[in-house]
Amino acid sequence: MISANDFEYMGVGIERRFARCASWWAPHLACTRDFVARHAERASSVAVLGAGRLLDLDLNRLLVTCETVHLFDADPGCVASWRKQAGNLFAKRVIPHVGDITESFEAWTRGLSKVRRGAELAEYLGSLKPSMAELPARYDGVISLNLLGQIPLYWRDRVQTRISEMDSASGEALVHSMGALQEAHLELVRQSAALWSIIISDTEYYFYDIDRTEWRVEPALFGGTARDWTTTAEKAPPVVNDSWLWHIAPQLIESEEEGEIHRVEARLYRYF
């Protein structure tokens, strides 16, 4: 079952990877911090989903325009970073929230433990529907901070940890469930923001080998989410749209076989 320890382990892994790859991550982190600082609009309250250890958020700059900042993450290890950066504003203007905002992982994982391989696994994964999660309050603004692309990876890893081999039907059903989690997250952001939202997410993964010219490309958005991301940009375009590359895992630093680069997109939406 997913627990606080699982998320804390993931958070520590991110922190350690950052320590190894800081110079490669620096442009991405700067772009993310700058996008939020420039486009977060004045608000009495703002929720930051996936705040992590605040590597990609300038909390002080956000507090200039937002009276109260609510930080959300499933990793309890983040709280120490929040407290350190917030100082005497912690629990006053900087409010911590620790927990799984999807409200689905625990129930889904509990059900997974009862499923066998084969058709039963495909049927189970295909039947999953995310909980209708809600944030604890209505906020003037909501920031989804590099979380949309990460949520399904947590679930994929959880499934693959328990099921070492899957047939094609189970693999397709897993991708379907990953997309459902992303769709639910987008709906959560839209329903929870009264005035505006910022969504920053990976949209594609590029894998390279320094000895080859061809790159391998994988999607970061799945199912209806990939269609919705494109359709929204066309029919209800964001006020601001930007993108950049994140060299997340340089070859020979993280892996001998290949390196990994993410395409990141950032959007500002207004709801008035």
Backbone as JSON, one array per atom type, in Angstrom:
{
  "sequence": "MISANDFEYMGVGIERRFARCASWWAPHLACTRDFVARHAERASSVAVLGAGRLLDLDLNRLLVTCETVHLFDADPGCVASWRKQAGNLFAKRVIPHVGDITESFEAWTRGLSKVRRGAELAEYLGSLKPSMAELPARYDGVISLNLLGQIPLYWRDRVQTRISEMDSASGEALVHSMGALQEAHLELVRQSAALWSIIISDTEYYFYDIDRTEWRVEPALFGGTARDWTTTAEKAPPVVNDSWLWHIAPQLIESEEEGEIHRVEARLYRYF",
  "N": [[0.84, -1.19, 0.0], [0.47, 2.24, -0.78], [2.16, 4.6, 1.14], [3.0, 7.17, 3.56], [5.71, 6.79, 3.87], [6.48, 5.74, 1.4], [6.15, 7.94, -0.36], [7.9, 9.72, 0.84], [10.31, 8.42, 0.42], [10.44, 8.64, -2.37], [10.63, 11.42, -2.55], [13.1, 11.91, -1.3], [14.7, 10.65, -3.15], [14.43, 12.35, -5.37], [15.63, 14.64, -4.34], [18.26, 13.74, -3.99], [18.95, 13.15, -6.61], [18.87, 15.71, -7.66], [21.06, 16.8, -6.3], [23.13, 15.5, -7.59], [22.82, 16.36, -10.19], [22.65, 19.11, -10.37], [23.63, 21.33, -11.91], [22.67, 20.76, -14.45], [19.95, 20.73, -14.02], [19.45, 23.35, -13.36], [18.63, 25.39, -15.37], [15.95, 24.58, -15.94], [14.73, 24.71, -13.37], [15.03, 27.43, -12.86], [13.47, 28.53, -14.93], [10.94, 27.56, -14.2], [10.54, 28.69, -11.63], [10.61, 31.38, -12.37], [8.45, 31.6, -14.15], [6.23, 31.14, -12.47], [6.61, 33.25, -10.63], [6.29, 35.5, -12.27], [3.73, 35.25, -13.28], [1.84, 34.45, -11.4], [-1.02, 35.69, -10.07], [-2.34, 38.45, -8.15], [-3.62, 37.46, -5.0], [-5.73, 36.4, -2.32], [-5.49, 33.89, -1.3], [-3.6, 31.03, -2.23], [-3.07, 27.83, -3.65], [-0.49, 25.47, -3.79], [0.2, 22.74, -5.55], [1.97, 19.79, -5.26], [4.3, 20.81, -4.12], [6.74, 19.92, -3.15], [10.18, 19.98, -2.19], [10.5, 22.63, -2.55], [12.27, 23.29, -4.58], [11.71, 24.3, -7.09], [10.22, 26.57, -6.71], [9.91, 29.92, -5.8], [9.34, 30.89, -2.85], [9.3, 33.25, -1.32], [8.96, 35.28, -3.26], [6.44, 34.6, -4.19], [4.9, 35.12, -1.97], [4.8, 37.84, -2.01], [2.72, 38.63, -3.68], [0.64, 37.03, -2.91], [-1.41, 36.52, -0.2], [-1.83, 34.33, 1.55], [-0.25, 31.23, 1.38], [-0.78, 27.97, 0.52], [0.73, 24.94, 0.89], [0.96, 21.86, -0.72], [1.74, 18.43, -0.55], [2.48, 14.94, -0.92], [4.61, 13.91, 0.39], [5.89, 13.67, 3.53], [8.39, 14.5, 4.29], [8.84, 16.93, 3.16], [8.03, 18.97, 4.8], [9.95, 19.97, 6.56], [11.59, 21.48, 4.86], [9.74, 23.4, 4.03], [9.17, 24.69, 6.44], [11.68, 25.74, 7.07], [12.16, 27.56, 4.94], [9.98, 29.25, 5.14], [10.17, 30.37, 7.67], [9.25, 32.49, 10.33], [6.76, 32.79, 9.26], [5.62, 30.39, 8.85], [2.87, 28.23, 9.1], [1.31, 30.39, 9.54], [1.17, 32.39, 7.37], [2.07, 30.64, 5.52], [0.86, 27.62, 4.86], [0.87, 24.26, 5.73], [0.07, 21.18, 4.03], [-0.17, 17.81, 4.09], [-0.43, 14.92, 2.22], [-2.04, 12.55, -0.02], [-3.27, 13.99, -2.78], [-4.82, 12.94, -4.8], [-6.45, 11.1, -3.67], [-6.81, 8.46, -4.32], [-4.77, 6.56, -4.55], [-4.31, 4.84, -2.31], [-6.65, 3.21, -2.07], [-6.71, 2.08, -4.65], [-4.29, 0.67, -4.69], [-4.67, -1.11, -2.61], [-6.71, -2.67, -3.69], [-5.31, -3.73, -5.85], [-3.6, -5.54, -4.65], [-5.11, -7.78, -4.36], [-5.49, -8.87, -6.78], [-4.92, -11.12, -9.47], [-2.63, -12.1, -12.12], [-2.98, -11.65, -15.75], [-6.16, -11.83, -17.42], [-7.72, -10.96, -15.29], [-6.21, -8.94, -14.1], [-6.1, -7.02, -16.17], [-8.82, -6.43, -16.36], [-9.3, -5.36, -13.83], [-7.59, -3.05, -13.77], [-8.66, -1.64, -15.9], [-11.12, -0.96, -14.9], [-10.83, 0.99, -13.01], [-11.59, 4.03, -11.41], [-10.84, 7.34, -10.66], [-11.05, 8.88, -7.4], [-13.42, 11.43, -6.56], [-11.82, 13.84, -5.83], [-11.3, 16.64, -3.66], [-9.98, 19.85, -2.86], [-9.26, 21.25, 0.39], [-10.4, 23.76, 0.61], [-11.68, 26.66, -1.13], [-9.7, 28.35, -3.41], [-8.15, 31.42, -4.46], [-6.22, 31.18, -6.42], [-4.61, 28.41, -8.06], [-1.76, 26.4, -8.24], [-0.3, 23.97, -10.11], [2.43, 22.17, -9.77], [4.71, 20.92, -11.7], [3.49, 18.42, -11.44], [1.4, 17.07, -12.76], [2.46, 15.37, -14.78], [3.82, 13.61, -13.17], [2.15, 12.23, -11.4], [0.88, 9.85, -12.63], [3.13, 8.26, -12.95], [3.92, 7.49, -10.4], [1.83, 5.72, -9.82], [2.12, 3.83, -11.91], [4.67, 2.77, -11.25], [4.01, 1.61, -8.83], [2.25, -0.43, -9.64], [3.95, -1.95, -11.32], [5.83, -2.77, -9.5], [4.47, -4.7, -8.08], [3.48, -6.42, -10.01], [5.33, -8.17, -12.05], [5.35, -8.98, -14.73], [3.37, -8.17, -17.53], [0.64, -8.69, -19.76], [-0.32, -7.55, -23.08], [-2.92, -6.51, -22.97], [-3.22, -5.88, -20.27], [-1.22, -3.98, -20.06], [-2.24, -1.93, -21.69], [-4.53, -1.32, -20.23], [-3.37, -0.36, -17.91], [-2.17, 2.01, -18.83], [-4.51, 3.35, -19.46], [-5.58, 3.76, -16.88], [-3.62, 5.43, -15.84], [-3.95, 7.7, -17.41], [-6.5, 8.39, -16.54], [-6.05, 9.24, -13.93], [-4.59, 11.56, -14.44], [-6.49, 13.1, -15.84], [-8.34, 13.5, -13.78], [-6.81, 15.05, -12.09], [-6.44, 17.43, -13.55], [-9.09, 18.28, -13.61], [-9.49, 18.69, -10.89], [-7.8, 20.9, -10.45], [-9.05, 22.84, -12.05], [-11.59, 23.05, -10.88], [-10.98, 23.95, -8.37], [-9.91, 26.45, -8.41], [-10.72, 29.78, -8.11], [-10.16, 32.14, -9.51], [-7.74, 32.0, -11.09], [-5.3, 29.74, -12.57], [-2.17, 28.04, -12.61], [-0.52, 25.74, -14.55], [2.08, 23.56, -14.72], [3.88, 21.23, -16.46], [5.49, 18.14, -17.43], [5.47, 17.15, -20.83], [6.49, 15.57, -22.83], [8.89, 12.9, -23.06], [12.3, 12.6, -23.78], [14.75, 10.4, -24.86], [18.17, 9.82, -25.09], [21.23, 8.75, -26.68], [24.6, 9.31, -26.56], [26.11, 8.27, -28.57], [24.47, 7.91, -30.71], [22.33, 9.3, -33.25], [19.58, 9.28, -33.3], [16.71, 9.93, -31.32], [14.75, 8.53, -28.71], [11.32, 8.8, -28.11], [8.82, 9.36, -25.69], [5.46, 9.63, -24.46], [4.27, 11.96, -21.95], [1.79, 12.55, -21.15], [-1.33, 10.98, -20.92], [-3.94, 9.0, -22.49], [-7.15, 10.5, -22.37], [-6.15, 12.84, -21.36], [-3.98, 13.72, -22.89], [-5.31, 14.41, -25.25], [-7.03, 16.35, -24.24], [-5.24, 18.31, -23.35], [-4.23, 19.3, -25.75], [-6.6, 20.08, -27.08], [-7.68, 21.97, -25.31], [-5.77, 23.99, -25.51], [-6.34, 24.85, -28.05], [-9.13, 25.49, -28.2], [-9.82, 26.78, -25.82], [-7.69, 28.72, -25.13], [-4.76, 29.17, -23.08], [-3.92, 32.08, -21.11], [-1.25, 32.7, -20.98], [1.42, 30.93, -22.4], [4.14, 28.79, -22.28], [7.29, 27.09, -22.85], [9.98, 24.74, -22.29], [13.11, 22.89, -22.09], [14.11, 20.23, -19.97], [16.9, 18.92, -18.72], [16.99, 16.2, -17.28], [18.25, 13.8, -16.57], [21.32, 13.35, -17.15], [23.26, 11.51, -19.48], [25.75, 9.19, -18.49], [25.97, 10.36, -16.05], [23.62, 9.8, -14.6], [22.95, 7.39, -15.85], [24.63, 4.86, -17.68], [23.74, 3.95, -20.11], [21.84, 5.68, -21.42], [20.67, 9.09, -21.73], [18.24, 11.44, -20.38], [15.79, 13.75, -21.29], [13.29, 16.15, -20.64], [10.4, 17.6, -22.12], [8.92, 20.5, -21.08], [5.93, 22.18, -20.32], [4.28, 25.24, -19.63], [1.45, 26.89, -18.34], [-0.84, 29.59, -17.97], [-4.06, 30.11, -16.77], [-7.12, 31.94, -16.77], [-10.19, 32.47, -14.98], [-12.27, 34.31, -15.17]],
  "CA": [[0.0, 0.0, 0.0], [1.22, 3.5, -0.77], [2.15, 5.21, 2.47], [3.84, 8.35, 3.66], [7.09, 6.37, 3.68], [6.71, 5.62, -0.04], [6.3, 9.26, -0.93], [9.12, 10.32, 1.38], [11.4, 7.77, -0.3], [10.49, 9.29, -3.69], [11.11, 12.79, -2.36], [14.54, 11.85, -1.04], [15.32, 10.31, -4.43], [14.49, 13.58, -6.18], [16.63, 15.52, -3.72], [19.59, 13.19, -4.27], [19.22, 13.34, -8.04], [19.18, 17.13, -7.82], [22.42, 17.03, -5.84], [24.06, 15.0, -8.61], [22.57, 16.96, -11.51], [22.22, 20.49, -10.11], [23.94, 22.26, -13.0], [21.79, 20.43, -15.57], [18.59, 21.1, -13.64], [19.35, 24.78, -13.05], [17.78, 26.16, -16.29], [14.54, 24.21, -15.73], [14.26, 25.25, -12.09], [14.94, 28.89, -13.01], [12.3, 28.81, -15.79], [9.73, 27.28, -13.43], [10.39, 29.73, -10.6], [10.34, 32.66, -13.01], [7.09, 31.59, -14.7], [5.3, 31.32, -11.35], [6.78, 34.59, -10.06], [5.8, 36.52, -13.19], [2.34, 35.08, -13.71], [0.92, 34.26, -10.27], [-1.7, 36.96, -9.91], [-2.63, 38.81, -6.75], [-4.62, 36.56, -4.44], [-5.74, 36.28, -0.86], [-5.01, 32.54, -0.98], [-3.18, 30.23, -3.38], [-2.66, 26.46, -3.33], [0.59, 24.95, -4.62], [0.09, 21.29, -5.55], [3.26, 19.23, -5.62], [5.3, 21.81, -3.72], [8.03, 19.27, -2.95], [11.12, 20.65, -1.3], [10.56, 24.03, -3.01], [13.38, 23.51, -5.5], [11.26, 25.03, -8.27], [9.3, 27.64, -6.31], [10.46, 31.0, -4.98], [8.26, 31.14, -1.9], [9.3, 34.66, -0.92], [8.37, 36.09, -4.33], [5.01, 34.3, -4.25], [4.27, 35.77, -0.83], [4.63, 39.26, -2.3], [1.42, 38.85, -4.32], [-0.38, 36.14, -2.34], [-1.44, 36.7, 1.24], [-1.67, 33.04, 2.2], [0.18, 30.19, 0.45], [-1.02, 26.62, 1.03], [1.63, 24.01, 0.23], [0.45, 20.5, -0.7], [2.58, 17.36, -1.07], [2.27, 13.67, -0.23], [5.86, 13.56, 1.06], [6.01, 14.39, 4.8], [9.73, 15.04, 4.42], [8.87, 18.3, 2.63], [7.64, 19.95, 5.8], [11.15, 20.61, 7.1], [11.99, 22.51, 3.89], [8.75, 24.48, 4.08], [9.36, 25.42, 7.7], [12.95, 26.48, 6.99], [12.06, 28.69, 4.03], [8.92, 30.17, 5.58], [10.57, 31.03, 8.91], [8.17, 32.77, 11.28], [5.48, 32.81, 8.56], [5.12, 29.02, 8.75], [1.59, 27.99, 9.79], [0.57, 31.66, 9.62], [0.87, 32.7, 5.97], [2.45, 29.45, 4.75], [0.09, 26.58, 5.52], [1.26, 22.95, 5.19], [-0.92, 20.12, 3.85], [0.54, 16.59, 3.69], [-1.34, 13.84, 1.89], [-2.25, 12.23, -1.42], [-4.41, 14.79, -3.23], [-5.67, 12.17, -5.71], [-7.34, 10.3, -2.82], [-7.07, 7.21, -5.04], [-3.67, 5.61, -4.52], [-4.43, 3.83, -1.26], [-7.71, 2.26, -2.42], [-6.3, 1.35, -5.84], [-3.21, -0.26, -4.35], [-5.28, -2.17, -1.8], [-7.39, -3.57, -4.62], [-4.3, -4.39, -6.67], [-3.01, -6.65, -3.89], [-6.02, -8.93, -4.42], [-5.67, -9.22, -8.19], [-3.93, -11.99, -10.09], [-2.22, -11.65, -13.44], [-3.84, -12.05, -16.85], [-7.39, -11.09, -17.7], [-8.21, -10.34, -14.07], [-5.47, -7.7, -13.92], [-6.56, -6.07, -17.18], [-10.17, -6.01, -16.0], [-9.22, -4.5, -12.65], [-7.0, -1.76, -14.14], [-9.59, -0.95, -16.78], [-12.32, -0.55, -14.16], [-10.5, 1.99, -12.0], [-12.03, 5.41, -11.58], [-10.3, 8.16, -9.56], [-11.98, 9.51, -6.47], [-13.75, 12.83, -6.84], [-11.07, 14.54, -4.78], [-11.48, 18.08, -3.53], [-9.08, 20.53, -1.93], [-10.01, 21.57, 1.61], [-11.03, 25.09, 0.55], [-11.67, 27.33, -2.43], [-8.57, 29.27, -3.45], [-8.15, 32.38, -5.57], [-5.35, 30.63, -7.45], [-4.05, 27.08, -7.83], [-0.56, 26.12, -9.04], [0.1, 22.56, -10.2], [3.87, 22.41, -9.96], [5.39, 19.73, -12.21], [2.83, 17.28, -10.8], [0.52, 16.37, -13.68], [3.2, 14.29, -15.42], [4.41, 12.7, -12.19], [1.15, 11.42, -10.71], [0.71, 8.49, -13.15], [4.36, 7.48, -12.8], [3.85, 6.87, -9.08], [0.92, 4.58, -9.92], [2.77, 2.83, -12.77], [5.72, 2.11, -10.48], [3.36, 0.78, -7.83], [1.75, -1.62, -10.31], [5.05, -2.76, -11.81], [6.5, -3.37, -8.34], [3.7, -5.87, -7.65], [3.26, -7.3, -11.15], [6.58, -8.08, -12.8], [5.1, -9.17, -16.15], [1.99, -7.88, -17.92], [0.34, -8.89, -21.18], [-0.62, -6.29, -23.77], [-4.2, -5.98, -22.49], [-2.97, -5.27, -18.97], [-0.45, -2.77, -20.31], [-3.16, -0.9, -22.19], [-5.41, -0.94, -19.12], [-2.56, 0.44, -17.01], [-2.07, 3.35, -19.43], [-5.83, 3.97, -19.29], [-5.71, 4.22, -15.49], [-2.7, 6.55, -15.69], [-4.62, 8.85, -18.0], [-7.63, 8.77, -15.7], [-5.51, 10.02, -12.81], [-4.24, 12.89, -14.93], [-7.74, 13.82, -16.11], [-8.91, 13.9, -12.49], [-5.99, 16.14, -11.54], [-6.79, 18.65, -14.27], [-10.42, 18.7, -13.15], [-9.3, 19.22, -9.54], [-7.23, 22.24, -10.57], [-10.05, 23.75, -12.61], [-12.7, 23.23, -9.95], [-10.51, 24.49, -7.1], [-9.4, 27.82, -8.58], [-11.8, 30.74, -8.35], [-9.75, 33.21, -10.41], [-6.7, 31.64, -12.04], [-4.46, 28.59, -12.26], [-0.94, 27.81, -13.36], [-0.21, 24.32, -14.68], [3.4, 23.29, -15.29], [3.94, 19.77, -16.56], [6.17, 17.44, -18.51], [4.55, 16.69, -21.87], [7.16, 14.5, -23.58], [10.18, 12.44, -22.56], [13.24, 12.3, -24.84], [15.87, 9.57, -24.4], [19.24, 9.93, -26.08], [22.52, 8.08, -26.49], [25.59, 10.21, -27.17], [26.71, 7.61, -29.73], [23.46, 7.76, -31.77], [21.66, 10.55, -33.6], [18.15, 9.15, -33.1], [16.19, 10.0, -29.96], [13.52, 7.81, -28.42], [10.35, 9.73, -27.55], [7.67, 8.77, -25.01], [4.53, 10.66, -23.97], [4.11, 12.17, -20.51], [0.36, 12.71, -20.94], [-1.92, 9.72, -21.37], [-5.38, 8.9, -22.68], [-7.89, 11.72, -22.63], [-5.37, 14.0, -20.93], [-3.2, 14.19, -24.04], [-6.25, 15.09, -26.15], [-7.54, 17.54, -23.56], [-4.17, 19.3, -23.32], [-4.18, 19.92, -27.08], [-7.89, 20.7, -27.37], [-7.8, 23.18, -24.48], [-4.89, 25.02, -26.07], [-6.93, 25.35, -29.29], [-10.48, 26.02, -28.03], [-9.84, 27.69, -24.66], [-6.24, 28.88, -24.95], [-4.3, 29.85, -21.87], [-3.52, 33.49, -21.24], [0.19, 32.65, -21.23], [1.88, 29.56, -22.69], [5.59, 28.78, -22.47], [7.85, 25.74, -22.8], [11.43, 24.64, -22.23], [13.61, 21.53, -21.92], [14.69, 19.9, -18.66], [17.87, 17.82, -18.82], [16.74, 15.63, -15.96], [19.15, 12.69, -16.24], [22.39, 13.31, -18.15], [23.94, 10.24, -19.69], [27.03, 9.0, -17.8], [25.81, 10.83, -14.69], [22.56, 8.96, -14.03], [22.92, 6.1, -16.51], [25.64, 4.66, -18.71], [23.11, 3.58, -21.37], [21.19, 6.77, -22.11], [20.27, 10.25, -20.95], [16.81, 11.74, -20.46], [15.41, 15.16, -21.33], [11.84, 16.33, -20.66], [9.79, 18.84, -22.59], [8.05, 21.04, -20.03], [5.06, 23.27, -20.76], [3.71, 26.04, -18.53], [0.28, 27.63, -18.78], [-1.66, 30.39, -17.04], [-5.46, 30.22, -17.14], [-7.97, 32.81, -15.96], [-11.56, 31.99, -14.96], [-13.19, 35.43, -14.99]],
  "C": [[0.88, 1.25, 0.0], [1.08, 4.13, 0.61], [3.01, 6.46, 2.43], [5.3, 7.98, 3.43], [7.44, 6.24, 2.21], [6.98, 6.98, -0.66], [7.57, 9.95, -0.42], [10.35, 9.72, 0.69], [11.58, 8.4, -1.69], [11.06, 10.69, -3.58], [12.61, 12.85, -2.11], [15.29, 11.52, -2.32], [15.46, 11.52, -5.33], [15.57, 14.51, -5.65], [18.05, 15.04, -4.03], [19.95, 13.34, -5.74], [19.57, 14.79, -8.32], [20.62, 17.42, -7.4], [23.44, 16.58, -6.88], [23.98, 15.81, -9.9], [22.24, 18.45, -11.43], [22.47, 21.42, -11.29], [23.07, 22.01, -14.22], [20.34, 20.83, -15.28], [18.38, 22.61, -13.54], [18.48, 25.56, -14.04], [16.29, 25.86, -16.12], [13.99, 24.82, -14.45], [14.09, 26.77, -12.18], [13.72, 29.27, -13.86], [11.0, 28.61, -15.0], [9.49, 28.36, -12.39], [9.99, 31.06, -11.23], [8.92, 32.72, -13.56], [6.07, 31.83, -13.59], [5.39, 32.75, -10.81], [6.18, 35.67, -10.95], [4.29, 36.45, -13.4], [1.36, 34.73, -12.6], [0.28, 35.61, -9.96], [-2.05, 37.2, -8.45], [-3.78, 37.98, -6.22], [-4.57, 36.6, -2.93], [-5.26, 34.9, -0.44], [-4.67, 31.8, -2.26], [-2.74, 28.86, -2.88], [-1.58, 26.04, -4.31], [0.58, 23.43, -4.49], [1.38, 20.68, -6.06], [4.4, 20.18, -5.28], [6.68, 21.21, -3.52], [8.89, 19.99, -1.94], [11.43, 22.07, -1.75], [11.78, 24.31, -3.88], [12.98, 24.41, -6.66], [10.22, 26.09, -7.95], [10.03, 28.64, -5.44], [9.34, 31.44, -4.04], [8.17, 32.62, -1.53], [8.66, 35.56, -1.99], [6.86, 35.85, -4.43], [4.26, 35.0, -3.12], [4.11, 37.28, -1.03], [3.24, 39.54, -2.85], [0.29, 38.02, -3.71], [-0.31, 36.19, -0.81], [-1.18, 35.4, 1.99], [-1.32, 31.99, 1.16], [0.01, 28.83, 1.13], [-0.18, 25.65, 0.21], [1.12, 22.58, 0.41], [1.5, 19.54, -1.25], [2.3, 16.09, -0.27], [3.49, 13.24, 0.58], [5.99, 14.34, 2.37], [7.39, 14.99, 5.02], [9.85, 16.45, 3.91], [8.69, 19.35, 3.72], [8.85, 20.68, 6.37], [11.64, 21.72, 6.17], [11.03, 23.68, 3.92], [8.96, 25.35, 5.32], [10.62, 26.29, 7.64], [12.8, 27.71, 6.11], [11.02, 29.72, 4.49], [9.3, 30.93, 6.84], [9.38, 31.27, 9.82], [6.8, 32.93, 10.6], [4.86, 31.42, 8.45], [3.91, 28.84, 9.66], [0.79, 29.26, 10.02], [0.16, 32.08, 8.21], [1.25, 31.56, 5.04], [1.87, 28.24, 5.47], [0.42, 25.22, 4.92], [0.06, 21.99, 5.09], [-0.17, 18.89, 3.34], [-0.48, 15.49, 3.43], [-1.46, 13.66, 0.39], [-3.47, 12.97, -1.94], [-5.29, 14.04, -4.21], [-6.74, 11.41, -4.93], [-7.7, 8.97, -3.46], [-6.01, 6.15, -4.81], [-3.87, 4.49, -3.5], [-5.46, 2.78, -1.64], [-7.31, 1.43, -3.65], [-5.24, 0.31, -5.52], [-3.74, -1.41, -3.5], [-6.01, -3.17, -2.69], [-6.41, -4.36, -5.46], [-3.72, -5.61, -5.96], [-3.86, -7.91, -3.95], [-6.16, -9.49, -5.83], [-4.55, -10.14, -8.65], [-3.6, -11.46, -11.48], [-3.26, -12.03, -14.49], [-5.07, -11.18, -16.97], [-7.91, -10.38, -16.47], [-7.52, -9.0, -13.81], [-5.95, -6.64, -14.9], [-7.94, -5.54, -16.84], [-10.14, -5.05, -14.83], [-8.69, -3.1, -13.03], [-7.96, -0.96, -15.01], [-10.82, -0.41, -16.07], [-12.07, 0.62, -13.21], [-10.99, 3.38, -12.37], [-11.49, 6.22, -10.4], [-11.4, 8.68, -8.66], [-12.25, 10.94, -6.9], [-13.13, 13.7, -5.75], [-11.37, 16.04, -4.82], [-10.42, 18.63, -2.59], [-9.9, 21.01, -0.74], [-10.71, 22.93, 1.6], [-11.01, 25.57, -0.89], [-10.55, 28.37, -2.41], [-8.71, 30.24, -4.62], [-7.32, 31.85, -6.74], [-4.86, 29.25, -7.06], [-2.88, 26.88, -8.78], [-0.28, 24.62, -8.96], [1.55, 22.54, -10.67], [4.59, 21.12, -10.38], [4.81, 18.45, -11.62], [2.01, 16.45, -11.77], [1.22, 15.18, -14.34], [3.73, 13.26, -14.45], [3.39, 11.76, -11.56], [1.02, 10.01, -11.3], [1.95, 7.63, -13.02], [4.41, 6.81, -11.44], [2.97, 5.62, -9.13], [1.52, 3.47, -10.78], [3.84, 2.06, -12.0], [5.13, 1.18, -9.44], [2.85, -0.53, -8.44], [2.9, -2.53, -10.72], [5.86, -3.39, -10.68], [5.8, -4.67, -7.94], [3.5, -6.89, -8.76], [4.46, -7.18, -12.08], [6.37, -8.21, -14.31], [3.63, -8.91, -16.44], [1.81, -8.18, -19.4], [-0.09, -7.56, -21.78], [-1.93, -5.67, -23.28], [-4.02, -5.28, -21.15], [-2.18, -3.98, -19.12], [-1.32, -1.63, -20.8], [-4.07, -0.4, -21.08], [-4.65, -0.08, -18.11], [-2.44, 1.87, -17.54], [-3.4, 4.08, -19.29], [-5.99, 4.53, -17.88], [-4.79, 5.4, -15.21], [-3.32, 7.82, -16.24], [-5.78, 9.33, -17.17], [-7.18, 9.59, -14.5], [-5.16, 11.44, -13.25], [-5.49, 13.72, -15.24], [-8.36, 14.34, -14.82], [-8.12, 15.06, -11.89], [-6.31, 17.46, -12.24], [-8.15, 19.18, -13.82], [-10.33, 19.29, -11.75], [-8.78, 20.65, -9.58], [-8.29, 23.23, -11.03], [-11.15, 24.06, -11.61], [-12.27, 23.95, -8.67], [-10.02, 25.93, -7.2], [-10.54, 28.76, -8.92], [-11.43, 31.76, -9.42], [-8.75, 32.77, -11.47], [-5.98, 30.36, -11.62], [-3.22, 28.61, -13.13], [-0.7, 26.3, -13.37], [1.13, 24.19, -15.38], [3.58, 21.78, -15.3], [4.91, 19.33, -17.64], [5.11, 17.07, -19.55], [5.16, 15.61, -22.76], [8.48, 14.16, -22.9], [11.06, 12.07, -23.76], [14.42, 11.53, -24.24], [16.93, 9.55, -25.48], [20.44, 9.08, -25.67], [23.55, 8.92, -27.24], [26.25, 9.6, -28.41], [25.73, 7.41, -30.88], [22.79, 9.1, -32.02], [20.16, 10.49, -33.33], [17.8, 9.24, -31.61], [14.94, 9.13, -29.85], [12.58, 8.76, -27.69], [9.2, 8.96, -26.92], [6.76, 9.89, -24.51], [4.57, 10.78, -22.46], [2.66, 12.36, -20.13], [-0.34, 11.53, -21.6], [-3.44, 9.84, -21.57], [-6.02, 10.23, -23.02], [-7.13, 12.98, -22.24], [-4.58, 14.59, -22.09], [-4.11, 14.95, -25.01], [-6.74, 16.39, -25.53], [-6.51, 18.66, -23.55], [-4.1, 20.04, -24.65], [-5.46, 20.68, -27.38], [-8.07, 22.0, -26.59], [-6.96, 24.31, -25.05], [-5.5, 25.64, -27.32], [-8.25, 26.07, -29.04], [-10.6, 27.0, -26.85], [-8.39, 27.98, -24.28], [-5.89, 29.57, -23.64], [-3.91, 31.28, -22.15], [-2.04, 33.58, -21.58], [0.57, 31.18, -21.43], [3.37, 29.61, -22.97], [6.07, 27.33, -22.42], [9.37, 25.81, -22.77], [11.82, 23.17, -22.06], [14.28, 21.39, -20.56], [15.61, 18.7, -18.85], [17.91, 17.11, -17.47], [17.74, 14.55, -15.58], [20.25, 12.59, -17.3], [23.02, 11.92, -18.26], [25.33, 10.29, -19.06], [27.02, 9.58, -16.39], [24.78, 9.97, -13.97], [22.56, 7.55, -14.6], [24.02, 6.02, -17.55], [24.99, 4.5, -20.08], [22.53, 4.77, -22.13], [20.9, 7.93, -21.16], [18.8, 10.56, -21.2], [16.58, 13.24, -20.36], [13.89, 15.25, -21.4], [11.48, 17.64, -21.34], [8.79, 19.27, -21.51], [7.22, 22.18, -20.62], [4.43, 23.94, -19.55], [2.57, 26.89, -19.07], [-0.34, 28.4, -17.63], [-3.06, 30.47, -17.6], [-6.15, 31.21, -16.22], [-9.41, 32.33, -16.08], [-12.55, 33.12, -14.7], [-13.16, 36.32, -16.22]]
}
